[in-house]
């Protein structure tokens, strides 16, 4: 008679499905423990496959982290795109974009930190992230351009930098729970909308060009 627990058939994967399952499991681990808590062995254990299985798709942890960032960027970009869909004016879209940025960051703090980490951003970013990075920038650039139709390319890029710096700073303060200490709130979305409106977000961007 066999002892121990037999492996469930639900834990077997068709060719091609394993990679997605590994990424999904890795994202869950990062959400709970951060990137430092991730290992290929931990991911294998999470979905009940052999410790060697992840190496068929990712040669090391860094490659797996890159795959997580790619999926995270796609998720981030979808959230930003949805946020501006129903806005009636360019200024409303810009404000909605800022709120969506902060909400995504605070709802996914470890994933957001990984997306923004130097290893996966800027000139050193892996080539497979270029498409989603460009899409991320274009969402902001096109929103800024709609607010300032007569601005030059240089002015628009300055506006993008100003907008990004502003909402990223708010996001970091919100993640660290320092913002709540200054302006207590129960609903983050409403609080961020009020804060961005009080700052005069769109006016502040225009002043910077």
C-alpha positions, 0 to 999 in steps of 0.5 A: 500500500502506498503511503503519503499523498499522491500528486493531484492531476491538477498540478500537471501542466501541458507544454507551454502552460508551465511558464505561465504557471511559474510566473503567476506563482512568482507574482504571488510570492513577490506580492507577499514577500517582495523580490528578496523572498523569491527563488526558483525553488520556492516557485516550484514548491508553490505549484508542486513541481520538481525543483528543476522544472523552473530551469526549463524556462528561466535560467536564473532568478533574474530572468524570472524577475524580468518576466514578472516585470513584463507581466506587471507592466502590462497590468499597470498599463491596462490600469492606466488606460482604463482610468482615462477611458471615460474622462470627458476632457484632457485635464480630467484624463490627466488627473485620472491618470495620476490617481490610477498611478497612485492606486496601482502602486499602493495596491501592488507595492512590491510589484510596483517597486520591482517595476521601478527598480534600476535593474528593469528600468532605463538603459539597462532594462532587458530588451523584452520590456521595451514594448511595455515601457514605450507603451507606458510612456506613450500613455502619459505623453499622449495625455500631456499632449492633449492638455497642451496642444501647442507645446513643443516636443521638448516642452511635452517631455518636460511636462511628462517628467513633472507629472511623473515626479509628482504622482510618483512622490505621492505614490511612495508616500502613500505606500509608506503610509506617511501620507495618511499620517498627514491627511487621514483618509479611508478611501484612497481614490477619493483622497488622491483625487482631492489631493491632485485637484488641490495641488492644481495638477494640470496647472502645475504641469503647464507652469513647468514648461 
